[in-house]
Amino acid sequence: MRIAVRYLLPLAIVIGGVVAMALVGPDDERYVGGAAIIGAGLSIFLLNFFFRMSAAGEDDRAAEEEAREYFDRHGHWPDEQPRE
């Protein structure tokens, strides 16, 4: 389902815009309408992309917080050797 929403839906909309530019209506109107449809497909793709980027940032912040808590308990970072 994720693949369909992330990639196939925007691709189908962009293809629909290209088809609209090629086949539908008078010359000026079909280019404007087709470009709008293509823009909608690209907007869906970018919305999904930016959402995934923001979710990845949350994971990085959580990992940093865990490392700081480990430092507070043990006196060294998780990837360092303890001092003897």
Biopython code that builds the backbone (N, CA, C, O; Angstrom):
import numpy as np
from Bio.PDB.StructureBuilder import StructureBuilder

atoms = [
    (1, "MET", "N", (0.826, -1.188, 0.000)),
    (1, "MET", "CA", (0.000, 0.000, 0.000)),
    (1, "MET", "C", (0.881, 1.266, 0.000)),
    (1, "MET", "O", (0.563, 2.251, -0.667)),
    (2, "ARG", "N", (1.999, 1.222, 0.764)),
    (2, "ARG", "CA", (2.885, 2.385, 0.797)),
    (2, "ARG", "C", (3.461, 2.689, -0.572)),
    (2, "ARG", "O", (3.535, 3.848, -0.979)),
    (3, "ILE", "N", (3.868, 1.647, -1.282)),
    (3, "ILE", "CA", (4.446, 1.834, -2.615)),
    (3, "ILE", "C", (3.414, 2.498, -3.525)),
    (3, "ILE", "O", (3.746, 3.388, -4.308)),
    (4, "ALA", "N", (2.171, 2.060, -3.416)),
    (4, "ALA", "CA", (1.123, 2.623, -4.272)),
    (4, "ALA", "C", (0.922, 4.107, -3.996)),
    (4, "ALA", "O", (0.790, 4.902, -4.926)),
    (5, "VAL", "N", (0.897, 4.486, -2.708)),
    (5, "VAL", "CA", (0.658, 5.888, -2.368)),
    (5, "VAL", "C", (1.895, 6.741, -2.651)),
    (5, "VAL", "O", (1.773, 7.874, -3.116)),
    (6, "ARG", "N", (3.069, 6.207, -2.376)),
    (6, "ARG", "CA", (4.295, 6.994, -2.539)),
    (6, "ARG", "C", (4.694, 7.191, -3.990)),
    (6, "ARG", "O", (5.135, 8.274, -4.374)),
    (7, "TYR", "N", (4.543, 6.157, -4.791)),
    (7, "TYR", "CA", (5.096, 6.219, -6.146)),
    (7, "TYR", "C", (4.057, 6.029, -7.255)),
    (7, "TYR", "O", (4.057, 6.780, -8.230)),
    (8, "LEU", "N", (3.185, 5.050, -7.121)),
    (8, "LEU", "CA", (2.269, 4.731, -8.218)),
    (8, "LEU", "C", (1.180, 5.786, -8.400)),
    (8, "LEU", "O", (0.854, 6.138, -9.534)),
    (9, "LEU", "N", (0.616, 6.294, -7.314)),
    (9, "LEU", "CA", (-0.416, 7.336, -7.430)),
    (9, "LEU", "C", (0.133, 8.596, -8.094)),
    (9, "LEU", "O", (-0.479, 9.086, -9.043)),
    (10, "PRO", "N", (1.284, 9.151, -7.624)),
    (10, "PRO", "CA", (1.812, 10.328, -8.323)),
    (10, "PRO", "C", (2.172, 10.048, -9.774)),
    (10, "PRO", "O", (1.961, 10.897, -10.641)),
    (11, "LEU", "N", (2.716, 8.861, -10.047)),
    (11, "LEU", "CA", (3.071, 8.503, -11.421)),
    (11, "LEU", "C", (1.830, 8.436, -12.304)),
    (11, "LEU", "O", (1.842, 8.923, -13.435)),
    (12, "ALA", "N", (0.768, 7.839, -11.793)),
    (12, "ALA", "CA", (-0.474, 7.743, -12.571)),
    (12, "ALA", "C", (-1.048, 9.137, -12.864)),
    (12, "ALA", "O", (-1.555, 9.384, -13.958)),
    (13, "ILE", "N", (-0.967, 10.036, -11.893)),
    (13, "ILE", "CA", (-1.483, 11.385, -12.099)),
    (13, "ILE", "C", (-0.643, 12.134, -13.127)),
    (13, "ILE", "O", (-1.188, 12.827, -13.987)),
    (14, "VAL", "N", (0.681, 12.000, -13.045)),
    (14, "VAL", "CA", (1.554, 12.656, -14.024)),
    (14, "VAL", "C", (1.290, 12.105, -15.426)),
    (14, "VAL", "O", (1.226, 12.868, -16.390)),
    (15, "ILE", "N", (1.140, 10.801, -15.539)),
    (15, "ILE", "CA", (0.830, 10.203, -16.849)),
    (15, "ILE", "C", (-0.521, 10.720, -17.358)),
    (15, "ILE", "O", (-0.678, 10.991, -18.548)),
    (16, "GLY", "N", (-1.484, 10.852, -16.456)),
    (16, "GLY", "CA", (-2.774, 11.425, -16.841)),
    (16, "GLY", "C", (-2.627, 12.849, -17.359)),
    (16, "GLY", "O", (-3.314, 13.237, -18.304)),
    (17, "GLY", "N", (-1.746, 13.624, -16.758)),
    (17, "GLY", "CA", (-1.495, 14.983, -17.235)),
    (17, "GLY", "C", (-0.863, 15.005, -18.609)),
    (17, "GLY", "O", (-1.204, 15.844, -19.443)),
    (18, "VAL", "N", (0.056, 14.083, -18.848)),
    (18, "VAL", "CA", (0.689, 13.997, -20.170)),
    (18, "VAL", "C", (-0.342, 13.593, -21.216)),
    (18, "VAL", "O", (-0.352, 14.133, -22.322)),
    (19, "VAL", "N", (-1.203, 12.648, -20.872)),
    (19, "VAL", "CA", (-2.259, 12.231, -21.794)),
    (19, "VAL", "C", (-3.210, 13.388, -22.067)),
    (19, "VAL", "O", (-3.630, 13.595, -23.206)),
    (20, "ALA", "N", (-3.549, 14.143, -21.024)),
    (20, "ALA", "CA", (-4.437, 15.295, -21.209)),
    (20, "ALA", "C", (-3.799, 16.322, -22.133)),
    (20, "ALA", "O", (-4.492, 16.937, -22.943)),
    (21, "MET", "N", (-2.496, 16.516, -22.025)),
    (21, "MET", "CA", (-1.813, 17.465, -22.910)),
    (21, "MET", "C", (-1.808, 16.968, -24.352)),
    (21, "MET", "O", (-1.857, 17.763, -25.291)),
    (22, "ALA", "N", (-1.747, 15.665, -24.519)),
    (22, "ALA", "CA", (-1.638, 15.108, -25.861)),
    (22, "ALA", "C", (-2.987, 14.984, -26.578)),
    (22, "ALA", "O", (-3.045, 15.105, -27.801)),
    (23, "LEU", "N", (-4.066, 14.746, -25.834)),
    (23, "LEU", "CA", (-5.300, 14.336, -26.494)),
    (23, "LEU", "C", (-6.496, 15.258, -26.324)),
    (23, "LEU", "O", (-7.371, 15.267, -27.190)),
    (24, "VAL", "N", (-6.574, 16.020, -25.267)),
    (24, "VAL", "CA", (-7.834, 16.643, -24.885)),
    (24, "VAL", "C", (-7.876, 18.117, -25.276)),
    (24, "VAL", "O", (-6.889, 18.835, -25.113)),
    (25, "GLY", "N", (-9.038, 18.575, -25.799)),
    (25, "GLY", "CA", (-9.381, 19.976, -25.963)),
    (25, "GLY", "C", (-8.539, 20.802, -26.916)),
    (25, "GLY", "O", (-7.635, 20.303, -27.586)),
    (26, "PRO", "N", (-8.881, 22.121, -26.952)),
    (26, "PRO", "CA", (-8.119, 23.056, -27.785)),
    (26, "PRO", "C", (-6.678, 23.194, -27.278)),
    (26, "PRO", "O", (-6.372, 22.862, -26.133)),
    (27, "ASP", "N", (-5.816, 23.684, -28.146)),
    (27, "ASP", "CA", (-4.378, 23.692, -27.866)),
    (27, "ASP", "C", (-4.010, 24.383, -26.558)),
    (27, "ASP", "O", (-3.340, 23.786, -25.715)),
    (28, "ASP", "N", (-4.430, 25.614, -26.377)),
    (28, "ASP", "CA", (-4.012, 26.363, -25.190)),
    (28, "ASP", "C", (-4.540, 25.738, -23.900)),
    (28, "ASP", "O", (-3.812, 25.638, -22.912)),
    (29, "GLU", "N", (-5.783, 25.325, -23.910)),
    (29, "GLU", "CA", (-6.397, 24.789, -22.698)),
    (29, "GLU", "C", (-5.800, 23.447, -22.297)),
    (29, "GLU", "O", (-5.652, 23.173, -21.106)),
    (30, "ARG", "N", (-5.460, 22.622, -23.249)),
    (30, "ARG", "CA", (-4.938, 21.305, -22.880)),
    (30, "ARG", "C", (-3.557, 21.409, -22.250)),
    (30, "ARG", "O", (-3.223, 20.610, -21.374)),
    (31, "TYR", "N", (-2.756, 22.363, -22.670)),
    (31, "TYR", "CA", (-1.432, 22.511, -22.065)),
    (31, "TYR", "C", (-1.532, 23.038, -20.640)),
    (31, "TYR", "O", (-0.812, 22.585, -19.750)),
    (32, "VAL", "N", (-2.415, 23.982, -20.434)),
    (32, "VAL", "CA", (-2.587, 24.538, -19.088)),
    (32, "VAL", "C", (-3.172, 23.471, -18.161)),
    (32, "VAL", "O", (-2.689, 23.289, -17.044)),
    (33, "GLY", "N", (-4.188, 22.782, -18.611)),
    (33, "GLY", "CA", (-4.803, 21.729, -17.790)),
    (33, "GLY", "C", (-3.854, 20.578, -17.526)),
    (33, "GLY", "O", (-3.775, 20.078, -16.404)),
    (34, "GLY", "N", (-3.135, 20.157, -18.553)),
    (34, "GLY", "CA", (-2.171, 19.067, -18.387)),
    (34, "GLY", "C", (-1.056, 19.441, -17.426)),
    (34, "GLY", "O", (-0.630, 18.619, -16.615)),
    (35, "ALA", "N", (-0.585, 20.674, -17.512)),
    (35, "ALA", "CA", (0.465, 21.126, -16.596)),
    (35, "ALA", "C", (-0.048, 21.158, -15.164)),
    (35, "ALA", "O", (0.691, 20.824, -14.238)),
    (36, "ALA", "N", (-1.292, 21.552, -14.967)),
    (36, "ALA", "CA", (-1.865, 21.563, -13.624)),
    (36, "ALA", "C", (-1.975, 20.153, -13.062)),
    (36, "ALA", "O", (-1.704, 19.930, -11.882)),
    (37, "ILE", "N", (-2.369, 19.207, -13.894)),
    (37, "ILE", "CA", (-2.480, 17.822, -13.445)),
    (37, "ILE", "C", (-1.097, 17.255, -13.123)),
    (37, "ILE", "O", (-0.934, 16.553, -12.125)),
    (38, "ILE", "N", (-0.113, 17.549, -13.950)),
    (38, "ILE", "CA", (1.260, 17.103, -13.681)),
    (38, "ILE", "C", (1.758, 17.720, -12.377)),
    (38, "ILE", "O", (2.396, 17.038, -11.574)),
    (39, "GLY", "N", (1.475, 18.992, -12.160)),
    (39, "GLY", "CA", (1.861, 19.652, -10.915)),
    (39, "GLY", "C", (1.225, 18.998, -9.693)),
    (39, "GLY", "O", (1.858, 18.898, -8.643)),
    (40, "ALA", "N", (-0.016, 18.555, -9.823)),
    (40, "ALA", "CA", (-0.677, 17.868, -8.715)),
    (40, "ALA", "C", (0.020, 16.548, -8.405)),
    (40, "ALA", "O", (0.216, 16.211, -7.237)),
    (41, "GLY", "N", (0.392, 15.804, -9.432)),
    (41, "GLY", "CA", (1.109, 14.539, -9.215)),
    (41, "GLY", "C", (2.458, 14.756, -8.561)),
    (41, "GLY", "O", (2.839, 14.020, -7.651)),
    (42, "LEU", "N", (3.181, 15.763, -9.021)),
    (42, "LEU", "CA", (4.479, 16.061, -8.415)),
    (42, "LEU", "C", (4.317, 16.559, -6.982)),
    (42, "LEU", "O", (5.171, 16.287, -6.138)),
    (43, "SER", "N", (3.252, 17.272, -6.699)),
    (43, "SER", "CA", (2.997, 17.743, -5.342)),
    (43, "SER", "C", (2.755, 16.573, -4.387)),
    (43, "SER", "O", (3.242, 16.581, -3.256)),
    (44, "ILE", "N", (2.017, 15.587, -4.835)),
    (44, "ILE", "CA", (1.780, 14.399, -4.009)),
    (44, "ILE", "C", (3.096, 13.693, -3.720)),
    (44, "ILE", "O", (3.350, 13.290, -2.585)),
    (45, "PHE", "N", (3.929, 13.541, -4.737)),
    (45, "PHE", "CA", (5.227, 12.894, -4.545)),
    (45, "PHE", "C", (6.087, 13.666, -3.546)),
    (45, "PHE", "O", (6.679, 13.066, -2.648)),
    (46, "LEU", "N", (6.162, 14.985, -3.693)),
    (46, "LEU", "CA", (6.992, 15.794, -2.797)),
    (46, "LEU", "C", (6.435, 15.817, -1.377)),
    (46, "LEU", "O", (7.206, 15.828, -0.418)),
    (47, "LEU", "N", (5.130, 15.825, -1.225)),
    (47, "LEU", "CA", (4.532, 15.767, 0.104)),
    (47, "LEU", "C", (4.944, 14.483, 0.816)),
    (47, "LEU", "O", (5.316, 14.513, 1.989)),
    (48, "ASN", "N", (4.879, 13.366, 0.117)),
    (48, "ASN", "CA", (5.315, 12.094, 0.698)),
    (48, "ASN", "C", (6.803, 12.120, 1.028)),
    (48, "ASN", "O", (7.210, 11.643, 2.087)),
    (49, "PHE", "N", (7.612, 12.668, 0.139)),
    (49, "PHE", "CA", (9.058, 12.724, 0.345)),
    (49, "PHE", "C", (9.405, 13.558, 1.578)),
    (49, "PHE", "O", (10.200, 13.128, 2.413)),
    (50, "PHE", "N", (8.811, 14.754, 1.696)),
    (50, "PHE", "CA", (9.116, 15.621, 2.833)),
    (50, "PHE", "C", (8.612, 15.030, 4.144)),
    (50, "PHE", "O", (9.244, 15.212, 5.185)),
    (51, "PHE", "N", (7.494, 14.332, 4.108)),
    (51, "PHE", "CA", (7.006, 13.684, 5.317)),
    (51, "PHE", "C", (7.984, 12.606, 5.777)),
    (51, "PHE", "O", (8.278, 12.500, 6.968)),
    (52, "ARG", "N", (8.488, 11.807, 4.838)),
    (52, "ARG", "CA", (9.475, 10.772, 5.204)),
    (52, "ARG", "C", (10.749, 11.395, 5.743)),
    (52, "ARG", "O", (11.349, 10.858, 6.675)),
    (53, "MET", "N", (11.178, 12.526, 5.173)),
    (53, "MET", "CA", (12.374, 13.204, 5.660)),
    (53, "MET", "C", (12.170, 13.692, 7.099)),
    (53, "MET", "O", (13.075, 13.566, 7.923)),
    (54, "SER", "N", (11.013, 14.238, 7.406)),
    (54, "SER", "CA", (10.772, 14.731, 8.762)),
    (54, "SER", "C", (10.680, 13.577, 9.753)),
    (54, "SER", "O", (11.129, 13.714, 10.891)),
    (55, "ALA", "N", (10.116, 12.461, 9.355)),
    (55, "ALA", "CA", (10.038, 11.300, 10.239)),
    (55, "ALA", "C", (11.428, 10.740, 10.510)),
    (55, "ALA", "O", (11.693, 10.284, 11.622)),
    (56, "ALA", "N", (12.312, 10.763, 9.538)),
    (56, "ALA", "CA", (13.684, 10.293, 9.739)),
    (56, "ALA", "C", (14.413, 11.200, 10.721)),
    (56, "ALA", "O", (15.240, 10.714, 11.492)),
    (57, "GLY", "N", (14.138, 12.484, 10.718)),
    (57, "GLY", "CA", (14.749, 13.409, 11.662)),
    (57, "GLY", "C", (14.336, 13.107, 13.096)),
    (57, "GLY", "O", (15.135, 13.274, 14.017)),
    (58, "GLU", "N", (13.101, 12.668, 13.297)),
    (58, "GLU", "CA", (12.645, 12.286, 14.630)),
    (58, "GLU", "C", (13.437, 11.094, 15.151)),
    (58, "GLU", "O", (13.772, 11.051, 16.335)),
    (59, "ASP", "N", (13.742, 10.133, 14.295)),
    (59, "ASP", "CA", (14.537, 8.971, 14.701)),
    (59, "ASP", "C", (15.939, 9.392, 15.120)),
    (59, "ASP", "O", (16.474, 8.871, 16.099)),
    (60, "ASP", "N", (16.536, 10.327, 14.392)),
    (60, "ASP", "CA", (17.872, 10.818, 14.740)),
    (60, "ASP", "C", (17.864, 11.517, 16.096)),
    (60, "ASP", "O", (18.780, 11.333, 16.897)),
    (61, "ARG", "N", (16.836, 12.316, 16.354)),
    (61, "ARG", "CA", (16.751, 13.004, 17.639)),
    (61, "ARG", "C", (16.555, 12.019, 18.785)),
    (61, "ARG", "O", (17.117, 12.203, 19.865)),
    (62, "ALA", "N", (15.765, 10.983, 18.558)),
    (62, "ALA", "CA", (15.549, 9.973, 19.598)),
    (62, "ALA", "C", (16.847, 9.223, 19.901)),
    (62, "ALA", "O", (17.149, 8.954, 21.063)),
    (63, "ALA", "N", (17.614, 8.883, 18.862)),
    (63, "ALA", "CA", (18.890, 8.197, 19.073)),
    (63, "ALA", "C", (19.865, 9.088, 19.834)),
    (63, "ALA", "O", (20.594, 8.594, 20.695)),
    (64, "GLU", "N", (19.898, 10.373, 19.545)),
    (64, "GLU", "CA", (20.770, 11.311, 20.257)),
    (64, "GLU", "C", (20.368, 11.409, 21.726)),
    (64, "GLU", "O", (21.230, 11.454, 22.604)),
    (65, "GLU", "N", (19.086, 11.441, 21.992)),
    (65, "GLU", "CA", (18.611, 11.510, 23.378)),
    (65, "GLU", "C", (19.002, 10.250, 24.146)),
    (65, "GLU", "O", (19.415, 10.338, 25.303)),
    (66, "GLU", "N", (18.880, 9.089, 23.525)),
    (66, "GLU", "CA", (19.298, 7.850, 24.173)),
    (66, "GLU", "C", (20.792, 7.855, 24.465)),
    (66, "GLU", "O", (21.212, 7.402, 25.530)),
    (67, "ALA", "N", (21.599, 8.358, 23.540)),
    (67, "ALA", "CA", (23.040, 8.427, 23.758)),
    (67, "ALA", "C", (23.365, 9.369, 24.919)),
    (67, "ALA", "O", (24.271, 9.080, 25.701)),
    (68, "ARG", "N", (22.655, 10.477, 25.049)),
    (68, "ARG", "CA", (22.896, 11.413, 26.147)),
    (68, "ARG", "C", (22.509, 10.793, 27.497)),
    (68, "ARG", "O", (23.203, 10.984, 28.496)),
    (69, "GLU", "N", (21.405, 10.055, 27.516)),
    (69, "GLU", "CA", (21.018, 9.369, 28.751)),
    (69, "GLU", "C", (22.049, 8.317, 29.134)),
    (69, "GLU", "O", (22.356, 8.163, 30.316)),
    (70, "TYR", "N", (22.588, 7.591, 28.165)),
    (70, "TYR", "CA", (23.644, 6.613, 28.419)),
    (70, "TYR", "C", (24.869, 7.314, 28.990)),
    (70, "TYR", "O", (25.482, 6.816, 29.934)),
    (71, "PHE", "N", (25.233, 8.464, 28.430)),
    (71, "PHE", "CA", (26.381, 9.225, 28.926)),
    (71, "PHE", "C", (26.162, 9.651, 30.380)),
    (71, "PHE", "O", (27.077, 9.567, 31.199)),
    (72, "ASP", "N", (24.961, 10.104, 30.697)),
    (72, "ASP", "CA", (24.669, 10.525, 32.068)),
    (72, "ASP", "C", (24.789, 9.364, 33.057)),
    (72, "ASP", "O", (25.246, 9.569, 34.181)),
    (73, "ARG", "N", (24.397, 8.170, 32.672)),
    (73, "ARG", "CA", (24.455, 7.009, 33.555)),
    (73, "ARG", "C", (25.864, 6.438, 33.689)),
    (73, "ARG", "O", (26.276, 6.061, 34.786)),
    (74, "HIS", "N", (26.614, 6.370, 32.570)),
    (74, "HIS", "CA", (27.878, 5.640, 32.555)),
    (74, "HIS", "C", (29.126, 6.530, 32.480)),
    (74, "HIS", "O", (30.223, 6.049, 32.761)),
    (75, "GLY", "N", (28.998, 7.777, 32.121)),
    (75, "GLY", "CA", (30.138, 8.670, 32.073)),
    (75, "GLY", "C", (30.926, 8.626, 30.772)),
    (75, "GLY", "O", (31.968, 9.272, 30.668)),
    (76, "HIS", "N", (30.458, 7.888, 29.788)),
    (76, "HIS", "CA", (31.084, 7.868, 28.461)),
    (76, "HIS", "C", (29.997, 7.615, 27.421)),
    (76, "HIS", "O", (28.906, 7.139, 27.733)),
    (77, "TRP", "N", (30.334, 7.952, 26.170)),
    (77, "TRP", "CA", (29.369, 7.760, 25.085)),
    (77, "TRP", "C", (29.279, 6.280, 24.739)),
    (77, "TRP", "O", (30.231, 5.536, 24.977)),
    (78, "PRO", "N", (28.140, 5.833, 24.177)),
    (78, "PRO", "CA", (27.961, 4.407, 23.892)),
    (78, "PRO", "C", (29.020, 3.820, 22.950)),
    (78, "PRO", "O", (29.321, 2.630, 23.045)),
    (79, "ASP", "N", (29.578, 4.607, 22.063)),
    (79, "ASP", "CA", (30.539, 4.061, 21.112)),
    (79, "ASP", "C", (31.992, 4.237, 21.564)),
    (79, "ASP", "O", (32.909, 3.947, 20.796)),
    (80, "GLU", "N", (32.215, 4.708, 22.795)),
    (80, "GLU", "CA", (33.570, 4.880, 23.321)),
    (80, "GLU", "C", (33.885, 3.780, 24.340)),
    (80, "GLU", "O", (32.982, 3.190, 24.933)),
    (81, "GLN", "N", (35.163, 3.520, 24.529)),
    (81, "GLN", "CA", (35.600, 2.590, 25.558)),
    (81, "GLN", "C", (35.581, 3.311, 26.909)),
    (81, "GLN", "O", (35.973, 4.475, 26.983)),
    (82, "PRO", "N", (35.138, 2.648, 27.966)),
    (82, "PRO", "CA", (35.147, 3.302, 29.275)),
    (82, "PRO", "C", (36.570, 3.526, 29.766)),
    (82, "PRO", "O", (37.488, 2.769, 29.453)),
    (83, "ARG", "N", (36.724, 4.602, 30.553)),
    (83, "ARG", "CA", (38.024, 4.897, 31.147)),
    (83, "ARG", "C", (38.215, 4.031, 32.379)),
    (83, "ARG", "O", (37.265, 3.784, 33.121)),
    (84, "GLU", "N", (39.415, 3.579, 32.595)),
    (84, "GLU", "CA", (39.680, 2.734, 33.759)),
    (84, "GLU", "C", (40.495, 3.430, 34.777)),
    (84, "GLU", "O", (40.805, 2.853, 35.819)),
]
sb = StructureBuilder()
sb.init_structure("model")
sb.init_model(0)
sb.init_chain("A")
sb.init_seg("    ")
for serial, (resi, resn, name, xyz) in enumerate(atoms, 1):
    if name == "N":
        sb.init_residue(resn, " ", resi, " ")
    sb.init_atom(name, np.array(xyz, "f"), 0.0, 1.0, " ", f" {name:<3s}", serial, name[0])
structure = sb.get_structure()
